[in-house]
Every structure is written in structure tokens, then in C-alpha cells.
Amino acid sequence: MKMIVVPEVELASGEKMPRLGMGTYKVVDEENFNNSLQLALDAGYRHFDTAFAYVNQHKIGEFFEKVFQSGQFKRSDIFFTTKVRANFMDSKDHVKNCVELCLKELRLDYIDLCLFHSPFVMEYVSDHQEIVGDPILFVHDKQALVRAWQALEDLVDEGKIRSIGLSNFNSEQITRINNEARKPISCLQVECHLYFQQKKMKAFCESHNIQLIGYAPLGSQGPLGATSLGIATSFSSNAPLQDENVKIMAERYKKTSAQIMLRYQIQRNVLIIPRSTNKQRIFQNVDVFDFELTPDDMAELERMDKIERIFRAGGLKKKNHPEYPYDLEF
């Protein structure tokens, strides 16, 4: 297996970030996880995307501590993204506590990129409290997001975070923070794939020098426990990977459908974090820098946008939250 060199992009913070990384959502089996992480390193991945809510950061930390101790890589070779969970966002102290927990779990001195996982500010009860349900815990304060952002800025000053950003926020929420921010919003991570291309959000981010990161870039069957949470899972039987037009294009390029869709996002200047534990697909997902889609093929893929979302970050049970982000078009 050859090692792929992944190009980087410079963020508004001045830090450089790989254009493609490995997602770690839902990956919990330790042996399989460690094998996948090693395969990813061998293939050329240098960005690993995780979150406090994924409950697997301690496994990532244990793995990379051994990697760094072995001398195979230096800490500066690897870019780590993590995310602050909603139940820590009700105060500056709780935001800082979550980041400290992430640093401890990942066994790191600093985090390359830290995002707010969603705009659903909740009152803190415990580290791993259930955040889907109780409306009593919803925070009804428009300035809560701004105060939470200020805590991330302080952590940048302290050297514990290099770049900061948001995930699953809409344009109004981003603007509210941006109007009072003293450090730039470097990234916005949102669902972005062939059937949900986020064209308006992408244009908005570009106008504010915010780098768009697409999660679920190949589509998805939806989040863990989606049915019980009331989360919409559109087109589960007609996933982008099964699109016949993409298959035809893939045959022409002698690539897989997944590689065509990932290459499309890269040429749109969307950073991507595909997730897989399969050896062949781990390599295929990063092996997308040796070809280029023609303008005509880019235009054809652009026309495939269905503007259909899979994830709704809590779905029906959070519709009453004052910061529910999906009431706006973008």
C-alpha cells in the first residue's frame, strides 16, 4: 500500500489543516479501531476527527501516545479535531472543563482544532448527561453562544487550542458569534455530500473566510439510534454511493463511486472526513489526489444536489430548543 501525501489548506487562524481526514464517529471496537488508525497512518491520513460525545477519545489517546513514544511520528505531524458537547456550553468554566477532559482523554498538550458540536446550549448536570430530551435544561439566552465562544478564545490564548470553529450552526448563529469574536471562526463542520451540497452555506463561509468541512461526505444511513431520536434519515435506500450516474463516471475514471464523490468535494474546496474501518476503503478514501474531474463532470455532479439532509442533530425532540438551527435555509 502506497502512502498518499494529503495537501493542506491554511485556516483563518494561520494554522494549516489537511484537506482530508479520518472520521471516528461510531467507531468503538478497540482492536478494530487500533487497526484502522494504524492503517490510516500508513495510508497517509494526518487528520483525525473526534468529539467528546463519541466516547472513544481515550482509545485514540492511548493509540497515539504509543505512536509518538515509538518515534514513528511527532505530535506536530498529526492534526486532531475535537468538539465540545452541548451540555458544557452553559458557562465559560464548563467549556474549559470539557476541553480539559478532551486533552486528558487524547493525552495531548494542545488540540489543533476545537469546535462546538452543535448550537444546543444545555444546562450542565454531569459530564455524560442525556442531552436529547429534557426541555427544562434548554438555555434560552441568545448570548450563551457568544460567552461559550469567548471561553474557546481564552483557551487559544493559553495555548491549549490552535484553531476554533463550529459544527451544525446556521448562518444567523455564525454571524452572531462572528460579530463579537476577537479570534476568527476558522472552520464550520456540517453535513455535506452529493445529495446535500450546502451551496449557500459554502458561499456564506467563503465570504467570511471560514473553511467548510463536510462530514458524511459519502452519505450515511444516519446517526446511531436515529429512529429512537426521531432523526430524519432521507434516501437511506437510495444513498449517493448507489447513484447510477456516479457509477458510470467512476468506470470512466477507473475509480470507485466514493472516490468520485470525495474528489468532487476536494475540487469544491470542501475539507472532508470520510469514515471507514475497512482496509481497502480506508486507502481508497485517501487515494483521490492523482486525478482531476473535468469541468463538465463537476457540473454534472453539481446538478445532482437534492438538498436533502440526513442528520438533524437531535431531530424532533429538539425542535423547541431556541437555537434549533434548521429553521433557516442555511
C-alpha positions in Angstrom: 0.0 0.0 0.0 1.5 3.3 -1.1 1.4 6.3 1.2 -0.7 9.3 -0.1 0.5 12.8 0.6 -2.6 14.9 1.6 -2.4 18.6 0.7 -3.1 21.2 3.4 -5.1 24.4 3.5 -4.3 27.5 5.6 -7.1 28.4 8.1 -8.0 31.9 9.2 -6.0 31.2 12.4 -2.9 30.8 10.3 -2.6 27.1 11.1 -2.5 24.5 8.3 -5.0 21.7 8.1 -5.1 18.6 5.9 -7.8 18.7 3.2 -8.9 15.1 4.1 -9.0 13.4 7.4 -10.4 10.3 9.1 -13.7 10.4 10.9 -14.1 8.4 14.1 -17.8 8.6 14.8 -19.4 5.3 15.9 -16.0 3.5 16.0 -15.8 1.8 19.4 -14.4 -1.7 19.0 -10.9 -1.3 20.4 -9.0 -3.9 18.3 -10.7 -2.9 15.1 -10.2 0.8 16.0 -6.5 0.5 16.6 -6.0 -1.4 13.4 -8.0 1.2 11.5 -5.9 4.1 13.0 -2.7 2.3 12.0 -4.0 1.6 8.5 -4.9 5.3 8.2 -1.5 6.4 9.2 0.2 4.0 6.8 -2.1 5.3 4.0 -1.3 8.9 4.6 -4.0 10.3 6.9 -2.7 13.0 9.2 -6.0 14.5 10.4 -8.2 12.6 12.9 -11.7 14.0 13.7 -13.3 13.1 17.0 -15.5 14.5 19.7 -16.2 14.2 23.4 -19.7 12.8 22.5 -18.2 9.9 20.6 -16.9 8.3 23.8 -13.9 6.9 22.1 -11.3 9.7 22.6 -9.5 7.7 25.3 -8.8 4.9 22.8 -7.4 7.4 20.3 -5.3 8.9 23.0 -3.9 5.5 24.1 -3.1 4.6 20.5 -1.3 7.9 19.6 0.6 8.0 22.8 2.3 4.8 21.8 2.8 6.1 18.2 4.5 9.2 19.5 6.6 7.3 22.0 7.8 4.9 19.3 9.1 7.8 17.2 7.0 6.8 14.2 5.5 10.3 14.2 5.9 13.6 16.1 2.9 15.3 17.7 3.3 18.1 15.2 2.8 15.6 12.3 -0.8 14.9 13.3 -3.8 17.2 13.3 -6.5 16.5 15.9 -10.0 17.9 15.9 -12.4 17.5 18.8 -15.7 19.0 19.8 -17.3 20.5 22.9 -20.6 18.8 23.8 -23.8 20.9 24.3 -24.1 20.2 28.0 -20.8 22.0 28.6 -21.7 25.2 26.8 -23.8 26.9 29.5 -20.7 28.6 31.1 -17.1 29.5 30.3 -15.9 27.3 33.1 -17.8 24.3 31.8 -16.5 24.9 28.2 -13.0 24.9 29.6 -13.7 21.8 31.7 -14.8 19.9 28.5 -11.6 20.9 26.7 -9.5 19.8 29.6 -11.3 16.4 29.6 -10.6 16.1 25.9 -7.0 16.9 26.4 -6.8 14.3 29.1 -8.6 11.6 27.1 -6.5 12.3 24.0 -3.3 12.6 26.1 -2.3 15.8 24.3 -0.9 19.1 25.4 -2.9 21.0 22.8 -5.7 20.5 20.3 -5.3 21.6 16.7 -9.0 22.4 16.1 -11.8 22.6 18.7 -15.4 23.0 17.6 -18.7 23.5 19.3 -20.5 20.2 18.4 -23.9 21.9 18.0 -25.7 25.2 19.0 -27.9 23.4 21.5 -26.8 25.0 24.7 -27.9 22.9 27.7 -27.6 23.4 31.5 -24.7 21.3 32.8 -25.8 18.3 35.1 -23.0 15.8 34.5 -20.2 15.1 32.0 -22.2 12.4 30.2 -25.8 13.5 30.8 -28.6 12.7 28.4 -28.9 15.9 26.2 -31.7 14.9 23.8 -34.7 15.2 26.0 -35.5 17.4 28.9 -36.6 20.9 27.8 -36.1 22.2 31.3 -32.4 22.1 30.6 -32.6 24.2 27.4 -30.8 27.5 27.8 -32.9 30.4 26.4 -30.2 33.1 26.2 -29.0 34.5 22.9 -25.7 35.5 24.4 -24.9 32.0 25.6 -23.2 31.0 22.4 -21.1 34.2 22.5 -20.0 33.6 26.1 -19.1 30.0 25.2 -17.1 31.2 22.2 -15.2 33.6 24.5 -14.1 30.6 26.5 -12.6 29.0 23.4 -10.8 32.2 22.7 -9.3 32.2 26.2 -8.1 28.6 25.6 -6.4 29.7 22.4 -4.6 32.4 24.4 -3.5 29.7 26.9 -2.0 27.6 24.1 -4.4 24.7 24.7 -6.2 25.1 21.3 -4.7 26.3 18.0 -7.8 26.9 15.9 -11.5 27.2 16.8 -14.8 26.7 15.0 -18.4 25.5 14.9 -20.4 22.5 13.8 -24.1 22.3 12.8 -24.6 26.0 13.2 -26.7 28.1 10.8 -25.7 31.4 9.3 -27.5 33.6 11.9 -25.7 31.8 14.7 -22.4 32.1 13.0 -23.0 35.8 12.4 -23.9 36.4 16.0 -20.6 34.9 17.2 -18.6 36.5 14.4 -19.8 40.0 15.3 -18.3 39.7 18.7 -15.4 37.4 18.1 -11.8 38.5 18.7 -10.4 35.3 17.2 -11.6 34.1 13.8 -14.0 31.3 13.2 -11.6 29.0 11.3 -14.0 26.2 10.4 -17.6 25.2 10.1 -18.3 21.4 10.1 -21.6 20.4 8.6 -23.2 17.5 6.7 -22.1 17.8 3.1 -22.4 15.2 0.3 -23.6 14.8 -3.2 -27.3 14.9 -2.3 -26.8 17.8 0.2 -24.1 20.1 -1.2 -24.5 23.1 1.1 -24.1 25.6 -1.7 -25.5 28.6 0.1 -23.6 27.7 3.3 -20.4 27.2 1.4 -20.8 30.7 -0.3 -21.6 32.2 3.1 -18.5 30.7 4.7 -16.2 31.7 1.8 -17.4 35.3 2.3 -16.3 35.2 5.9 -13.0 33.3 5.4 -14.4 30.2 7.2 -13.3 26.8 5.9 -16.2 24.4 5.3 -15.6 20.8 6.5 -18.0 18.2 5.3 -19.0 15.2 7.4 -20.8 12.2 6.0 -19.2 13.1 2.6 -20.4 9.7 1.1 -23.8 9.9 2.6 -24.8 7.9 5.6 -27.5 5.6 7.0 -27.9 8.2 9.7 -26.8 8.6 13.3 -26.7 5.9 15.9 -30.1 5.4 17.4 -31.7 7.6 14.7 -35.1 6.0 14.8 -35.5 6.4 18.6 -34.3 10.0 18.4 -36.8 11.0 15.7 -33.9 11.9 13.4 -34.7 12.1 9.7 -32.8 9.7 7.5 -33.6 10.6 4.0 -32.8 8.4 1.0 -31.4 5.5 3.1 -32.4 3.1 0.3 -31.0 5.4 -2.4 -27.7 6.5 -1.0 -25.3 8.6 -3.1 -22.9 5.7 -3.3 -25.6 3.8 -5.2 -26.2 6.6 -7.7 -26.1 5.1 -11.2 -24.7 8.3 -12.8 -21.8 8.3 -10.3 -21.1 4.7 -11.1 -20.9 5.4 -14.8 -18.5 8.3 -14.1 -16.4 6.1 -11.8 -16.0 3.5 -14.5 -14.7 6.2 -16.9 -12.1 7.4 -14.5 -11.3 3.8 -13.3 -12.1 4.9 -9.7 -14.8 4.0 -7.2 -18.0 5.9 -6.7 -16.7 7.0 -3.3 -13.5 8.4 -4.9 -15.5 10.4 -7.4 -17.7 12.0 -4.7 -14.7 12.7 -2.4 -12.7 14.2 -5.3 -15.8 16.4 -6.2 -15.7 17.9 -2.7 -11.9 18.5 -2.8 -12.3 20.4 -6.1 -15.0 22.4 -4.5 -12.6 23.3 -1.7 -14.6 21.4 0.9 -12.5 19.6 3.5 -13.7 16.1 4.1 -13.6 13.5 6.9 -14.8 10.1 5.5 -15.1 7.3 8.0 -14.3 3.6 7.4 -12.8 0.6 9.3 -12.4 -1.4 6.1 -8.7 -1.7 5.0 -9.5 -1.3 1.3 -11.8 1.6 1.7 -9.5 3.4 4.2 -6.9 3.5 1.4 -9.4 4.3 -1.4 -10.8 7.2 0.5 -7.5 9.0 0.7 -6.3 8.0 -2.8 -8.1 10.9 -4.5 -5.2 13.2 -5.3 -3.9 11.6 -8.5 -6.8 12.6 -10.8 -9.0 15.6 -11.6 -12.6 15.8 -12.6 -13.3 17.7 -15.8 -15.4 20.9 -15.6 -18.2 19.1 -17.4 -18.2 16.3 -14.8 -18.0 18.8 -12.0 -21.1 20.5 -13.5 -22.9 17.2 -13.8 -22.2 16.3 -10.1 -23.3 19.8 -9.0 -26.7 19.2 -10.7 -27.2 16.0 -8.6 -27.8 18.1 -5.4 -31.2 17.1 -3.9 -30.9 19.5 -0.9 -31.8 16.5 1.3 -30.3 16.3 4.8 -29.7 13.1 6.7 -28.7 14.4 10.1 -30.7 16.8 12.2 -28.6 16.7 15.4 -31.4 15.6 17.8 -34.3 15.9 15.4 -37.9 16.2 16.6 -37.1 16.2 20.3 -35.0 19.4 19.9 -37.3 21.4 17.6 -38.4 23.5 20.6 -34.8 24.4 21.5 -34.3 28.2 21.0 -31.2 27.5 19.0 -32.6 24.8 16.7 -30.5 25.6 13.6 -32.6 24.1 10.8 -35.4 26.6 10.7 -33.2 28.8 8.4 -32.4 27.7 4.9 -28.7 27.7 5.7 
